[in-house]
Amino acid sequence: MLVHVNFRAADQREELAELHELAVSARTRPVAVVTGSRQQPDPKYFIGSGKAEELRACVERECAEVVLFNHPLSPAQERNLEKLLQCRVLDRTGLILDIFAQRASSHEGKLQVELAQLQHIATRLVRGWTHLERQKGGIGLRGPGETQLETDRRLIRVRIKHLNKQLDKVAMQRGQGRKARRKAAVPTVSLVGYTNTGKSTLFNRLTRSGVYAANQLFATLDPTLRRLYLAPNRHAILADTVGFIRHLPHDLVAAFRSTLQETHEADLLLHVIDAHDDNRHAAMEQVNAVLKEIGAEGVPQIEVYNKIDLVPEAAPRVERDEHGRVRRVWVSAVSGAGLELLRAAVAEHVAQRISVYGGPEQGYNAHYSEPAGSCVGEN
């Protein structure tokens, strides 16, 4: 069951279509949608008591097993709704975390997702012992000393501390890799953008890699680095990172700090935009907001309008600003149209920092060697 509420405040608005995509990405089957309008969330049920009863009737009628809210819920609201609906309730943050947990495959990705999940559920612990409550009195009359709630919180704190230590090691290793690349004067180019804009497909076309790509939200979680051919004996490192989304949970941003550091330390950002999306301008604003949150708003950026194969009469082209610098490139990662223009634009932008060397970059797609003069659009 999907629940979407229209709020007047711009910072509280969400897209119903995006909730449906998130639900499908989480491997659920939406059976019905309950919508409503409010000025402010209801403190008890978020949607109000009347709408909550309507939702309960819909859950019973459709035999829904989980209710997905397109908004963040407080721990109290989540508990009240689960008690009323007699089924599992997930808010937008919990839904995104669930998708991340399903997609994480690398050791680092699993650590990051587990950390974000623990930070999220730490505020939602409500259980307590019923048979070993604390007791007051003298010797022999005291209870175990702490409730189950306190035990759970202590265990979560210990686990979070352990995960942070492991992720600090990963961040240190990534930092050493970036230091080695800077020492070798190899520029780093990072792909950023809203989720499901075709970043991984573009990454595969540019580097001839086999990174998993699918028409779904958050298909890529684990950062991938590959060597990007720019010209004979001239290369850069291309990084594919996790996609952004509206109101990306802060727990995820904190947990994925080592991954997002690749974006922060990049020499150039390729902001991939879905040219076929009518809401692309809102998505661009959300991406720029996340970039500002991680301190990457000052990194040079080229806008890459992808999926022009879905836009009638759209053609590959390069747009420049008043200073003659490349501002936008229109391409299709599926057909390969315009990718040679994008490659030339990247080469032009990082020309002063490109490393000229004879052999392949060790550790970054070293098995791949682009023949001089070849075109990226060719198979």
C-alpha positions in Angstrom: 0.0 0.0 0.0 1.5 3.4 -1.1 0.6 6.5 0.9 1.3 10.0 -0.5 0.3 13.3 1.0 0.4 16.7 -0.8 1.8 19.4 1.3 1.8 23.1 0.5 5.3 23.6 1.8 7.8 23.0 -1.0 10.4 21.3 1.3 7.8 18.7 2.2 6.7 17.8 -1.3 7.5 14.5 -2.9 6.7 12.8 -6.2 4.1 10.0 -6.2 5.7 8.4 -9.4 9.0 8.3 -7.6 7.4 6.4 -4.7 6.1 3.8 -7.1 9.6 3.4 -8.6 11.1 3.0 -5.1 8.5 0.4 -4.2 9.2 -1.6 -7.4 12.9 -1.3 -6.8 12.4 -2.7 -3.4 10.8 -5.8 -5.0 7.3 -5.1 -3.7 4.1 -5.1 -5.7 2.0 -2.0 -5.1 -1.7 -2.9 -4.9 -3.3 0.5 -4.1 -2.5 4.2 -3.5 -3.9 6.3 -0.7 -3.5 10.1 -1.2 -4.5 13.2 0.7 -3.7 16.8 1.3 -2.6 18.5 4.5 -1.0 21.7 5.6 1.0 20.0 8.3 1.6 16.4 9.4 -0.6 15.0 12.1 1.4 14.4 15.3 -0.1 11.0 15.9 -0.8 9.3 12.5 0.9 11.8 10.2 -2.1 11.6 7.8 -4.8 12.4 10.4 -7.1 10.0 12.2 -9.8 10.0 9.5 -7.4 9.2 6.7 -5.7 6.6 9.0 -9.0 4.8 9.3 -9.5 4.9 5.6 -6.0 3.5 5.2 -6.8 0.7 7.6 -9.8 -0.3 5.6 -7.8 -0.3 2.4 -5.1 -2.5 4.0 -7.8 -5.0 5.1 -9.5 -5.0 1.7 -6.3 -5.4 -0.3 -4.6 -7.7 2.2 -1.6 -5.5 2.1 1.5 -6.8 3.9 3.4 -3.5 4.2 2.5 0.2 4.0 5.0 2.5 2.3 4.9 6.3 3.1 6.4 8.8 0.7 7.5 10.9 3.7 9.7 10.6 6.8 7.8 9.4 9.9 8.7 10.0 13.5 9.3 6.8 15.6 6.0 7.5 17.5 4.0 7.9 14.2 5.5 4.7 12.9 4.5 2.8 16.0 1.0 4.3 16.1 0.4 3.4 12.5 1.7 -0.2 12.9 -0.6 -0.7 15.9 -3.6 0.6 14.0 -2.9 -1.1 10.7 -1.6 -4.4 12.1 1.1 -4.6 9.4 4.6 -3.3 8.8 5.0 0.4 8.1 8.0 1.9 6.3 8.7 5.6 5.7 10.7 7.0 2.8 14.0 6.7 4.6 13.4 3.1 5.7 12.4 2.2 2.1 15.5 3.7 0.6 17.6 1.9 3.3 15.9 -1.4 2.4 16.8 -0.9 -1.3 20.4 -0.2 -0.4 20.5 -3.3 1.8 19.3 -5.4 -1.2 21.8 -3.9 -3.6 25.0 -3.8 -1.5 27.4 -6.4 -2.8 30.9 -5.3 -1.8 32.3 -5.5 1.7 32.4 -1.7 1.9 28.9 -1.3 0.6 27.5 -3.7 3.2 29.3 -1.9 6.0 28.0 1.4 4.9 24.4 0.2 4.6 24.5 -1.6 7.9 25.8 1.6 9.6 23.0 3.7 8.1 20.4 1.1 9.1 21.7 1.0 12.7 21.7 4.8 12.9 18.2 4.9 11.7 16.7 2.2 14.0 18.5 3.4 17.0 15.7 6.0 17.6 13.0 3.3 17.0 13.8 0.9 19.8 10.8 0.5 22.1 11.0 -3.1 23.5 11.7 -3.8 27.2 11.9 -6.9 29.4 8.6 -8.0 30.8 10.0 -10.7 33.2 13.3 -9.1 34.3 12.3 -5.6 35.2 14.6 -3.6 37.5 13.9 -4.1 41.2 14.6 -1.8 44.1 15.8 -3.1 47.4 18.7 -4.6 49.2 21.0 -7.5 48.4 19.3 -10.3 46.4 16.4 -8.1 45.3 18.0 -6.2 42.4 17.2 -7.0 38.8 19.7 -7.5 35.9 20.6 -3.8 36.0 19.3 -2.7 32.6 16.2 -3.1 30.5 16.2 -4.7 27.1 15.9 -1.3 25.5 19.1 -0.2 27.1 20.8 -3.5 26.2 19.8 -3.0 22.5 21.0 0.6 22.5 24.4 -0.5 24.0 24.8 -3.3 21.5 24.0 -0.9 18.7 26.5 1.7 20.0 29.2 -1.0 20.1 28.4 -2.2 16.6 28.3 1.4 15.2 31.7 2.1 16.7 33.1 -1.1 15.2 31.6 -0.2 11.7 33.1 3.3 11.9 36.5 1.9 12.6 36.3 -0.5 9.6 35.0 2.3 7.3 37.8 4.6 8.5 40.3 2.0 7.3 38.5 1.9 3.9 38.6 5.7 3.8 42.3 5.6 4.5 42.9 3.1 1.7 40.9 5.3 -0.7 42.9 8.3 0.4 46.1 6.5 -0.4 44.8 5.7 -3.8 43.9 9.3 -4.5 47.3 10.5 -3.2 49.0 8.1 -5.6 46.9 9.4 -8.5 47.6 13.0 -7.6 51.3 12.2 -7.4 51.2 10.7 -10.9 49.2 13.7 -12.1 46.3 11.5 -13.2 43.1 13.5 -13.1 39.9 12.0 -11.7 36.5 12.5 -13.3 33.4 11.5 -11.3 29.9 10.7 -12.6 27.2 12.2 -10.5 23.5 12.6 -11.0 20.0 11.7 -9.9 19.4 7.9 -9.6 18.4 6.1 -12.8 19.7 8.8 -15.2 22.0 6.3 -17.0 25.3 6.9 -15.2 26.4 3.2 -15.2 25.4 2.7 -18.8 27.5 5.8 -19.7 30.3 4.6 -17.6 30.3 1.2 -19.4 30.3 2.9 -22.8 33.2 5.3 -22.0 35.4 2.6 -20.3 34.2 -0.5 -22.0 33.5 -2.1 -18.6 30.8 -4.5 -17.4 29.4 -2.6 -14.4 25.9 -3.6 -13.5 23.4 -1.3 -15.1 19.6 -1.5 -15.0 16.5 0.6 -15.5 15.8 0.9 -11.8 16.6 3.2 -8.8 20.0 2.7 -7.1 21.2 0.1 -9.4 24.8 1.1 -8.5 25.9 1.4 -4.9 29.6 0.5 -4.8 32.0 3.0 -6.4 33.9 1.7 -9.4 37.1 3.2 -10.8 38.2 2.6 -14.4 40.7 4.1 -16.8 39.2 6.6 -19.2 40.9 6.9 -22.6 41.1 10.5 -23.8 43.7 10.6 -26.5 46.8 8.5 -27.4 48.9 8.1 -24.2 46.4 10.4 -22.3 44.1 8.9 -19.7 42.0 9.9 -16.7 40.3 7.9 -14.0 36.5 7.7 -14.2 34.5 7.1 -11.1 30.9 5.8 -11.0 29.2 6.5 -7.7 25.8 6.0 -6.1 22.9 8.1 -7.5 21.3 10.8 -5.6 17.6 11.3 -4.8 15.3 13.9 -3.4 15.7 14.2 0.4 18.5 11.6 0.5 18.6 10.4 4.1 21.4 12.0 6.2 22.3 8.7 7.7 23.1 7.5 4.2 25.2 10.5 3.4 27.2 10.0 6.6 27.6 6.3 6.1 28.7 6.7 2.4 31.2 9.4 3.2 34.2 7.4 2.0 32.3 6.7 -1.3 31.2 10.3 -1.7 34.8 11.4 -1.0 35.6 10.3 -4.5 33.2 13.0 -5.7 34.6 15.6 -3.3 38.2 15.0 -4.4 37.5 14.8 -8.2 39.0 17.2 -10.7 35.8 17.3 -12.8 32.2 16.2 -12.2 30.1 14.9 -15.1 26.5 15.7 -14.0 24.4 13.2 -15.8 20.9 14.4 -16.5 17.9 12.5 -18.0 17.0 14.7 -21.0 13.7 12.8 -21.4 12.6 13.6 -17.8 10.1 16.4 -17.5 11.2 17.0 -13.9 14.9 17.1 -14.7 15.4 20.6 -13.4 14.1 19.6 -10.0 16.4 16.6 -10.0 19.3 18.8 -10.9 18.6 21.0 -7.9 18.5 18.0 -5.6 21.9 16.7 -7.0 23.4 20.2 -6.4 22.0 20.2 -2.9 23.7 16.9 -2.1 26.9 18.1 -3.6 26.8 21.2 -1.4 26.1 18.9 1.6 29.3 16.9 1.0 31.4 20.0 0.2 31.7 19.3 -3.6 29.8 22.3 -4.8 33.1 24.0 -5.9 34.2 21.1 -8.1 34.1 22.1 -11.9 31.0 20.5 -13.6 29.9 19.6 -17.1 26.2 18.8 -17.5 25.7 15.7 -19.6 22.2 15.4 -21.0 21.7 11.7 -21.5 19.0 9.6 -23.2 18.6 11.9 -26.2 17.6 8.8 -28.2 14.2 9.2 -26.4 13.9 12.9 -27.2 12.4 13.6 -30.7 14.7 15.6 -33.0 17.4 15.8 -30.3 20.9 15.6 -31.7 24.4 15.3 -30.1 25.9 18.7 -29.5 28.2 20.7 -27.2 27.1 24.0 -25.6 29.6 26.5 -24.3 29.3 29.4 -21.9 30.2 33.0 -22.6 33.9 32.3 -21.8 34.0 29.5 -24.4 34.2 26.7 -21.8 32.1 23.5 -22.3 28.9 23.8 -20.3 26.6 21.0 -21.6 27.0 17.9 -23.8 24.0 16.1 -25.3 24.6 12.3 -25.7 23.0 8.9 -25.7 24.8 6.2 -23.7 22.6 3.5 -25.3 23.3 4.4 -28.9 26.7 5.9 -28.4 25.7 9.2 -30.1 27.7 12.2 -28.9 30.1 10.2 -26.7 33.1 11.3 -28.8 32.0 14.9 -28.1 31.9 14.1 -24.4 35.3 12.5 -24.5 36.8 15.5 -26.3 35.1 17.9 -23.8 36.7 16.0 -20.8 40.0 16.0 -22.5 39.8 19.7 -23.1 38.8 20.5 -19.5 41.6 18.4 -17.8 44.2 19.0 -20.5 46.6 20.6 -18.0 46.4 17.6 -15.6 46.4 14.6 -17.9 49.2 12.2 -17.3 51.2 11.2 -20.3 52.6 7.7 -20.0 53.2 4.6 -22.0 51.7 1.7 -20.1 48.3 1.2 -18.6 47.4 2.6 -15.2 47.9 -0.2 -12.6 44.9 -1.2 -10.6 42.4 0.6 -12.8 41.2 -1.5 -15.6 44.8 -2.3 -16.5 43.6 -5.1 -18.9 42.0 -2.6 -21.2 44.1 -0.6 -23.7 42.3 1.7 -26.2 43.9 1.7 -29.6 44.9 5.1 -30.9 42.3 6.7 -33.1 39.4 4.5 -32.1 36.0 5.8 -31.5 34.1 5.2 -28.3 30.9 4.6 -30.2 32.3 1.6 -32.1 32.0 -1.9 -30.7 
